[in-house]
Amino acid sequence: MVTEKKYSQMTEQELRQAIANLLEQARKASQLGHVNEYAVLERKAIMAQAYLVDSSSIVPGEMYRIEGDPGVFFHVDYLKGRFAWGYRLGGEKFTEALPISMLKPLKEGK
């Protein structure tokens, strides 16, 4: 039985390799029409990417763009682990958590 390391225990190189493998598997799942498998693999890659982001770059009280959701902004209330807790602007103030790898600074390009 092969035991995989947790993302938190991987080196940067191991994380990058794991992300590449997950994205390749997701691409293949998409080509085969396996929508659910594709979604799971894509989410796993996003979580692995969160371990490559310096959590100090996400500041509570600031607003960020959400990668993959153009025109939607996220207000960060606090961080817990590799997740930013807060709410999306424009709708109800429904608190949710997003992996920090999904958040992009407002000042960074379009």
DSSP file (Angstrom, degrees, kcal/mol; ACC not computed):
  #  RESIDUE AA STRUCTURE BP1 BP2  ACC     N-H-->O    O-->H-N    N-H-->O    O-->H-N    TCO  KAPPA ALPHA  PHI   PSI    X-CA   Y-CA   Z-CA
    1    1 A M              0   0    0      0, 0.0     2,-0.5     0, 0.0     0, 0.0   0.000 360.0 360.0 360.0 127.1    0.0    0.0    0.0
    2    2 A V        -     0   0    0      0, 0.0     2,-0.6     0, 0.0     0, 0.0  -0.798 360.0-154.3 -93.7 125.7    1.4    3.4   -1.1
    3    3 A T        -     0   0    0     -2,-0.5     2,-0.2     0, 0.0     0, 0.0  -0.885  11.0-142.6-101.6 122.6    0.8    6.2    1.4
    4    4 A E        -     0   0    0     -2,-0.6     2,-0.1     1,-0.1     0, 0.0  -0.556  19.9-114.1 -81.6 147.2    0.8    9.7   -0.2
    5    5 A K        -     0   0    0     -2,-0.2     2,-0.2     1,-0.1    -1,-0.1  -0.425  31.6-107.6 -72.5 153.1    2.3   12.6    1.7
    6    6 A K    >>  -     0   0    0      1,-0.1     3,-1.6    -2,-0.1     4,-0.6  -0.515  28.3-115.9 -73.6 151.8    0.1   15.4    2.9
    7    7 A Y  G >4 S+     0   0    0      1,-0.3     3,-1.2     2,-0.2    -1,-0.1   0.865 116.5  60.1 -57.1 -35.5    0.5   18.6    0.9
    8    8 A S  G 34 S+     0   0    0      1,-0.3    -1,-0.3    -3,-0.0    -3,-0.0   0.693 105.3  48.8 -67.7 -17.5    1.8   20.3    4.1
    9    9 A Q  G <4 S+     0   0    0     -3,-1.6    -1,-0.3     2,-0.1    -2,-0.2   0.482  93.0  99.6 -98.6  -5.0    4.7   17.8    4.2
   10   10 A M  S << S-     0   0    0     -3,-1.2     2,-0.1    -4,-0.6    -3,-0.0  -0.496  71.1-122.8 -85.4 151.3    5.7   18.1    0.6
   11   11 A T     >  -     0   0    0     -2,-0.2     4,-2.5     1,-0.1     5,-0.2  -0.357  35.8-100.7 -77.9 169.2    8.6   20.2   -0.6
   12   12 A E  H  > S+     0   0    0      1,-0.2     4,-2.5     2,-0.2     5,-0.2   0.910 125.4  50.3 -58.9 -42.1    8.0   22.9   -3.2
   13   13 A Q  H  > S+     0   0    0      1,-0.2     4,-2.1     2,-0.2    -1,-0.2   0.913 110.3  49.0 -63.5 -43.1    9.2   20.7   -6.0
   14   14 A E  H  > S+     0   0    0      2,-0.2     4,-2.6     1,-0.2    -1,-0.2   0.893 111.2  50.7 -63.6 -39.6    7.0   17.8   -4.8
   15   15 A L  H  X S+     0   0    0     -4,-2.5     4,-2.7     2,-0.2    -2,-0.2   0.934 109.5  49.6 -62.9 -45.9    4.0   20.1   -4.7
   16   16 A R  H  X S+     0   0    0     -4,-2.5     4,-2.2     1,-0.2    -2,-0.2   0.887 112.8  47.6 -61.7 -38.4    4.7   21.4   -8.3
   17   17 A Q  H  X S+     0   0    0     -4,-2.1     4,-2.5     2,-0.2    -1,-0.2   0.913 111.6  49.9 -67.8 -42.7    5.0   17.8   -9.5
   18   18 A A  H  X S+     0   0    0     -4,-2.6     4,-2.5     2,-0.2    -2,-0.2   0.906 111.4  49.4 -62.1 -41.6    1.7   16.8   -7.7
   19   19 A I  H  X S+     0   0    0     -4,-2.7     4,-2.7     2,-0.2     5,-0.2   0.927 110.6  49.7 -63.3 -45.4   -0.1   19.8   -9.2
   20   20 A A  H  X S+     0   0    0     -4,-2.2     4,-2.0     1,-0.2    -2,-0.2   0.911 112.2  48.2 -60.2 -42.6    1.2   18.9  -12.7
   21   21 A N  H  X S+     0   0    0     -4,-2.5     4,-2.5     2,-0.2    -2,-0.2   0.918 112.4  48.4 -63.9 -43.9    0.0   15.3  -12.3
   22   22 A L  H  X S+     0   0    0     -4,-2.5     4,-2.5     1,-0.2    -2,-0.2   0.911 111.7  48.9 -63.8 -42.5   -3.4   16.4  -11.0
   23   23 A L  H  X S+     0   0    0     -4,-2.7     4,-2.2     2,-0.2    -1,-0.2   0.866 111.3  50.2 -66.6 -35.2   -3.8   18.8  -13.9
   24   24 A E  H  X S+     0   0    0     -4,-2.0     4,-2.2    -5,-0.2    -2,-0.2   0.919 111.8  47.4 -67.2 -43.4   -2.8   16.2  -16.4
   25   25 A Q  H  X S+     0   0    0     -4,-2.5     4,-2.5     1,-0.2    -2,-0.2   0.896 111.9  51.3 -62.7 -39.6   -5.3   13.7  -14.9
   26   26 A A  H  X S+     0   0    0     -4,-2.5     4,-2.5     2,-0.2    -2,-0.2   0.902 108.0  52.0 -64.3 -41.2   -8.0   16.4  -15.0
   27   27 A R  H  X S+     0   0    0     -4,-2.2     4,-2.2     1,-0.2    -1,-0.2   0.920 111.6  46.7 -60.4 -44.2   -7.3   17.1  -18.6
   28   28 A K  H  X S+     0   0    0     -4,-2.2     4,-1.8     2,-0.2    -2,-0.2   0.905 111.3  51.1 -65.7 -41.4   -7.7   13.4  -19.4
   29   29 A A  H  <>S+     0   0    0     -4,-2.5     5,-2.8     1,-0.2     4,-0.4   0.898 110.1  50.6 -62.2 -40.2  -10.9   13.2  -17.4
   30   30 A S  H ><5S+     0   0    0     -4,-2.5     3,-1.1     1,-0.2    -2,-0.2   0.914 108.5  51.3 -63.4 -43.6  -12.3   16.2  -19.3
   31   31 A Q  H 3<5S+     0   0    0     -4,-2.2    -1,-0.2     1,-0.3    -2,-0.2   0.839 110.6  49.1 -62.9 -32.9  -11.4   14.6  -22.6
   32   32 A L  T 3<5S-     0   0    0     -4,-1.8    -1,-0.3    -5,-0.1    -2,-0.2   0.506 117.4-114.3 -85.0  -4.3  -13.2   11.5  -21.6
   33   33 A G  T < 5 +     0   0    0     -3,-1.1     2,-1.6    -4,-0.4    -3,-0.2   0.678  66.4 146.0  80.7  17.8  -16.3   13.5  -20.5
   34   34 A H     >< +     0   0    0     -5,-2.8     4,-2.4     1,-0.2    -1,-0.2  -0.629  18.4 172.7 -88.4  80.9  -15.9   12.6  -16.8
   35   35 A V  H  > S+     0   0    0     -2,-1.6     4,-2.3     1,-0.2    -1,-0.2   0.884  72.4  48.0 -61.3 -44.8  -17.1   15.9  -15.5
   36   36 A N  H  > S+     0   0    0      2,-0.2     4,-2.2     1,-0.2    -1,-0.2   0.921 112.7  48.2 -65.3 -43.8  -17.3   14.9  -11.8
   37   37 A E  H  > S+     0   0    0      1,-0.2     4,-2.5     2,-0.2     5,-0.2   0.909 110.7  52.7 -62.0 -42.0  -13.8   13.4  -11.8
   38   38 A Y  H  X S+     0   0    0     -4,-2.4     4,-2.5     1,-0.2    -2,-0.2   0.926 108.9  49.5 -57.8 -46.8  -12.5   16.5  -13.6
   39   39 A A  H  X S+     0   0    0     -4,-2.3     4,-2.1     1,-0.2    -1,-0.2   0.895 111.6  48.4 -62.5 -41.3  -14.0   18.8  -10.9
   40   40 A V  H  X S+     0   0    0     -4,-2.2     4,-2.2     2,-0.2    -1,-0.2   0.930 113.2  46.5 -65.2 -45.8  -12.5   16.8   -8.1
   41   41 A L  H  X S+     0   0    0     -4,-2.5     4,-2.0     1,-0.2    -2,-0.2   0.879 111.2  52.3 -65.6 -38.0   -9.0   16.7   -9.6
   42   42 A E  H  X S+     0   0    0     -4,-2.5     4,-2.0    -5,-0.2    -1,-0.2   0.916 110.3  48.4 -63.4 -42.8   -9.2   20.5  -10.4
   43   43 A R  H  X S+     0   0    0     -4,-2.1     4,-2.3     1,-0.2    -2,-0.2   0.889 109.2  52.9 -64.6 -39.8  -10.1   21.2   -6.7
   44   44 A K  H  X S+     0   0    0     -4,-2.2     4,-2.3     1,-0.2    -1,-0.2   0.898 108.8  50.2 -62.6 -39.5   -7.2   19.0   -5.5
   45   45 A A  H  X S+     0   0    0     -4,-2.0     4,-2.4     2,-0.2    -2,-0.2   0.898 109.2  51.5 -65.0 -40.4   -4.8   21.0   -7.7
   46   46 A I  H  X S+     0   0    0     -4,-2.0     4,-1.3     2,-0.2    55,-0.2   0.901 110.1  49.5 -62.9 -40.7   -6.2   24.3   -6.3
   47   47 A M  H  X S+     0   0    0     -4,-2.3     4,-0.6     2,-0.2     3,-0.2   0.911 110.4  49.6 -65.6 -41.3   -5.6   23.0   -2.7
   48   48 A A  H >< S+     0   0    0     -4,-2.3     3,-1.2     1,-0.2     4,-0.3   0.901 107.7  54.9 -63.4 -39.5   -2.1   21.9   -3.5
   49   49 A Q  H >X S+     0   0    0     -4,-2.4     3,-1.8     1,-0.3     4,-0.6   0.810  95.4  68.0 -62.6 -29.5   -1.4   25.3   -5.0
   50   50 A A  H >< S+     0   0    0     -4,-1.3     3,-0.6     1,-0.3    -1,-0.3   0.791  93.3  58.8 -61.6 -26.9   -2.5   26.9   -1.8
   51   51 A Y  T << S+     0   0    0     -3,-1.2    -1,-0.3    -4,-0.6    -2,-0.2   0.579 101.3  55.1 -79.7  -8.6    0.6   25.4   -0.1
   52   52 A L  T <4 S+     0   0    0     -3,-1.8     2,-0.4    -4,-0.3    -1,-0.2   0.547  91.8  89.8 -94.7 -10.4    2.8   27.3   -2.6
   53   53 A V  S << S-     0   0    0     -3,-0.6     2,-0.7    -4,-0.6    48,-0.1  -0.723  83.0-123.0 -90.8 133.7    1.2   30.7   -1.6
   54   54 A D    >   -     0   0    0     -2,-0.4     3,-2.4     1,-0.2     4,-0.3  -0.657  18.5-150.0 -72.9 113.0    2.7   32.7    1.2
   55   55 A S  G >  S+     0   0    0     -2,-0.7     3,-1.3     1,-0.3    -1,-0.2   0.725  92.1  68.6 -62.2 -20.6   -0.3   33.1    3.6
   56   56 A S  G 3  S+     0   0    0      1,-0.2    -1,-0.3     3,-0.1    -2,-0.1   0.641  86.7  69.0 -72.8 -11.1    1.1   36.4    4.8
   57   57 A S  G <  S+     0   0    0     -3,-2.4     2,-0.7     1,-0.1    -1,-0.2   0.628  86.7  75.6 -79.3 -12.5    0.3   37.8    1.3
   58   58 A I  S <  S-     0   0    0     -3,-1.3    -1,-0.1    -4,-0.3    21,-0.1  -0.897  73.5-162.5-101.5 116.2   -3.4   37.5    2.1
   59   59 A V    >   -     0   0    0     -2,-0.7     3,-1.9     4,-0.1    17,-0.3  -0.869  18.6-122.7-107.2 121.9   -4.4   40.3    4.5
   60   60 A P  T 3  S+     0   0    0      0, 0.0    17,-0.2     0, 0.0     3,-0.1  -0.329 100.0  32.0 -57.3 140.9   -7.6   40.2    6.6
   61   61 A G  T 3  S+     0   0    0     15,-3.8     2,-0.2     1,-0.4    16,-0.1   0.238  99.6 108.1  93.4 -12.7   -9.8   43.2    5.8
   62   62 A E    <   -     0   0    0     -3,-1.9    14,-2.4    14,-0.2    -1,-0.4  -0.515  65.4-124.2 -95.1 164.8   -8.6   43.4    2.2
   63   63 A M  E     -A   75   0A   0     12,-0.2    43,-0.7    -2,-0.2     2,-0.3  -0.854  26.7-175.3-109.7 146.4  -10.4   42.6   -1.0
   64   64 A Y  E     -AB  74 105A   0     10,-2.4    10,-3.1    -2,-0.3     2,-0.2  -0.946  26.8-114.4-137.0 154.8   -9.3   40.1   -3.6
   65   65 A R  E     -AB  73 104A   0     39,-3.2    39,-2.6    -2,-0.3     2,-0.6  -0.615  32.7-124.8 -81.6 151.2  -10.4   38.9   -7.1
   66   66 A I  E >   - B   0 103A   0      6,-1.5     3,-2.0     3,-0.5     6,-0.3  -0.891  22.9-125.8-101.4 118.9  -11.4   35.3   -7.3
   67   67 A E  T 3  S+     0   0    0     35,-3.5    34,-0.0    -2,-0.6    36,-0.0  -0.403  96.2  19.2 -62.6 131.9   -9.5   33.4   -9.9
   68   68 A G  T 3  S+     0   0    0     -2,-0.1    -1,-0.3     1,-0.0    34,-0.0   0.446 111.6  80.6  87.5   0.3  -11.8   31.7  -12.3
   69   69 A D  S X  S-     0   0    0     -3,-2.0     3,-1.6     3,-0.1    -3,-0.5  -0.615  73.3-155.5-136.8  74.6  -14.8   34.0  -11.4
   70   70 A P  T 3  S+     0   0    0      0, 0.0     3,-0.1     0, 0.0    -3,-0.1  -0.169  74.6  15.9 -58.3 139.9  -14.3   37.2  -13.3
   71   71 A G  T 3  S+     0   0    0      1,-0.2     2,-0.5    -5,-0.0    -6,-0.0   0.476  98.2 114.8  80.0   2.0  -15.9   40.3  -11.9
   72   72 A V    <   -     0   0    0     -3,-1.6    -6,-1.5    -6,-0.3     2,-0.3  -0.901  48.0-161.2-109.5 134.1  -16.4   38.8   -8.5
   73   73 A F  E     -A   65   0A   0     -2,-0.5    16,-2.5    16,-0.3     2,-0.4  -0.844   4.3-151.2-116.8 151.5  -14.6   40.1   -5.4
   74   74 A F  E     -AC  64  88A   0    -10,-3.1   -10,-2.4    -2,-0.3     2,-0.6  -0.981   4.6-150.4-126.8 126.6  -14.0   38.5   -2.0
   75   75 A H  E     -AC  63  87A   0     12,-3.1    12,-1.8    -2,-0.4     2,-0.5  -0.866  19.0-141.6 -96.7 121.1  -13.5   40.3    1.3
   76   76 A V  E     + C   0  86A   0    -14,-2.4   -15,-3.8    -2,-0.6    10,-0.3  -0.715  24.5 174.6 -87.7 124.0  -11.3   38.4    3.6
   77   77 A D  E     -     0   0A   0      8,-3.3     2,-0.3    -2,-0.5     9,-0.2   0.852  66.9 -23.7 -90.5 -45.2  -12.3   38.4    7.3
   78   78 A Y  E     - C   0  85A   0      7,-1.7     7,-3.3   -18,-0.1    -1,-0.4  -0.985  57.4-117.8-160.8 165.2   -9.6   36.0    8.6
   79   79 A L  E     - C   0  84A   0     -2,-0.3     2,-0.3     5,-0.2     5,-0.2  -0.866  20.5-179.9-109.5 144.2   -7.3   33.1    7.7
   80   80 A K  E >   - C   0  83A   0      3,-2.6     3,-1.5    -2,-0.4     2,-0.3  -0.869  65.4 -47.8-143.5 109.0   -7.4   29.6    9.0
   81   81 A G  T 3  S-     0   0    0     -2,-0.3    -1,-0.0     1,-0.2   -26,-0.0  -0.521 122.2 -21.0  66.6-127.9   -4.8   27.2    7.7
   82   82 A R  T 3  S+     0   0    0     -2,-0.3    18,-2.3    -3,-0.1     2,-0.4   0.124 121.3  91.8-100.3  18.7   -4.7   27.5    3.9
   83   83 A F  E <   -CD  80  99A   0     -3,-1.5    -3,-2.6    16,-0.2     2,-0.5  -0.909  62.8-147.4-117.3 143.6   -8.2   29.0    3.7
   84   84 A A  E     -CD  79  98A   0     14,-2.9    14,-2.3    -2,-0.4     2,-0.4  -0.938  18.0-152.3-104.3 125.9   -9.4   32.6    3.7
   85   85 A W  E     +CD  78  97A   0     -7,-3.3    -8,-3.3    -2,-0.5    -7,-1.7  -0.826  45.2  89.9 -99.9 137.0  -12.8   33.1    5.3
   86   86 A G  E     -CD  76  96A   0     10,-2.4    10,-2.8    -2,-0.4     2,-0.3  -0.920  63.9 -77.8 174.9-148.8  -15.0   35.9    4.3
   87   87 A Y  E     -C   75   0A   0    -12,-1.8   -12,-3.1    -2,-0.3     2,-0.3  -0.985  29.8-110.8-146.7 154.6  -17.7   36.8    1.8
   88   88 A R  E >   -C   74   0A   0      6,-0.5     3,-0.6    -2,-0.3   -14,-0.2  -0.606  38.8-119.4 -81.4 143.7  -18.3   37.7   -1.9
   89   89 A L  T 3  S+     0   0    0    -16,-2.5   -16,-0.3    -2,-0.3     3,-0.1  -0.515  88.5  34.9 -81.6 152.1  -19.3   41.3   -2.6
   90   90 A G  T 3  S+     0   0    0      1,-0.3    -1,-0.2    -2,-0.2     2,-0.1   0.164 109.2  59.0  97.1 -19.0  -22.5   42.1   -4.3
   91   91 A G  S <  S-     0   0    0     -3,-0.6    -1,-0.3     1,-0.3     2,-0.1  -0.290 103.8 -41.3-119.1-154.9  -24.7   39.3   -2.8
   92   92 A E        -     0   0    0     -2,-0.1     2,-2.3    -3,-0.1    -1,-0.3  -0.420  62.2-108.0 -69.5 152.3  -25.7   38.3    0.6
   93   93 A K        +     0   0    0     -6,-0.1     2,-0.6    -2,-0.1    -1,-0.1  -0.440  57.4 164.3 -83.2  68.3  -23.0   38.4    3.2
   94   94 A F        -     0   0    0     -2,-2.3    -6,-0.5    -6,-0.2     2,-0.2  -0.789  35.2-130.5 -89.4 116.7  -22.8   34.6    3.3
   95   95 A T        +     0   0    0     -2,-0.6     2,-0.3    -8,-0.1    -8,-0.2  -0.494  39.2 158.6 -73.5 132.6  -19.5   33.6    5.0
   96   96 A E  E     -D   86   0A   0    -10,-2.8   -10,-2.4    -2,-0.2     2,-0.4  -0.939  35.0-121.6-145.8 167.3  -17.5   31.0    3.1
   97   97 A A  E     -D   85   0A   0     -2,-0.3   -12,-0.2   -12,-0.2   -18,-0.0  -0.944  23.0-173.9-116.3 135.8  -13.9   29.7    2.9
   98   98 A L  E     -D   84   0A   0    -14,-2.3   -14,-2.9    -2,-0.4     5,-0.1  -0.971  35.3-103.9-124.0 142.6  -11.8   29.8   -0.3
   99   99 A P  E >   -D   83   0A   0      0, 0.0     3,-2.3     0, 0.0     4,-0.3  -0.412  33.6-123.2 -58.9 139.4   -8.3   28.2   -0.7
  100  100 A I  G >  S+     0   0    0    -18,-2.3     3,-1.1     1,-0.3   -17,-0.1   0.715 107.8  70.4 -63.3 -18.7   -5.8   31.1   -0.7
  101  101 A S  G 3  S+     0   0    0    -19,-0.3    -1,-0.3     1,-0.2   -54,-0.1   0.666  91.7  59.9 -71.2 -14.4   -4.6   30.1   -4.1
  102  102 A M  G <  S+     0   0    0     -3,-2.3   -35,-3.5   -36,-0.1     2,-0.4   0.575  88.7  89.4 -86.6  -9.8   -7.9   31.3   -5.6
  103  103 A L  E <   -B   66   0A   0     -3,-1.1   -37,-0.2    -4,-0.3   -30,-0.0  -0.761  53.5-176.1 -97.7 131.8   -7.4   34.9   -4.4
  104  104 A K  E     -B   65   0A   0    -39,-2.6   -39,-3.2    -2,-0.4    -3,-0.0  -0.972  32.9-103.9-124.3 138.6   -5.6   37.4   -6.5
  105  105 A P  E >   -B   64   0A   0      0, 0.0     3,-0.8     0, 0.0   -41,-0.2  -0.242  22.5-129.8 -59.5 146.8   -4.8   41.0   -5.5
  106  106 A L  T 3  S+     0   0    0    -43,-0.7   -42,-0.1     1,-0.2    -2,-0.0   0.843 106.7  58.0 -64.0 -33.8   -7.0   43.7   -7.0
  107  107 A K  T 3  S+     0   0    0      1,-0.1     2,-0.9     3,-0.0    -1,-0.2   0.640  83.9  96.0 -74.1 -14.7   -3.9   45.7   -8.0
  108  108 A E  S <  S-     0   0    0     -3,-0.8    -1,-0.1     1,-0.1    -4,-0.0  -0.693  94.7 -78.4 -86.0 105.5   -2.5   42.8  -10.2
  109  109 A G              0   0    0     -2,-0.9    -1,-0.1     1,-0.2     0, 0.0   0.393 360.0 360.0  34.9-172.5   -3.5   43.3  -13.8
  110  110 A K              0   0    0     -3,-0.1    -1,-0.2     0, 0.0    -2,-0.1   0.407 360.0 360.0-104.1 360.0   -7.0   42.4  -15.2
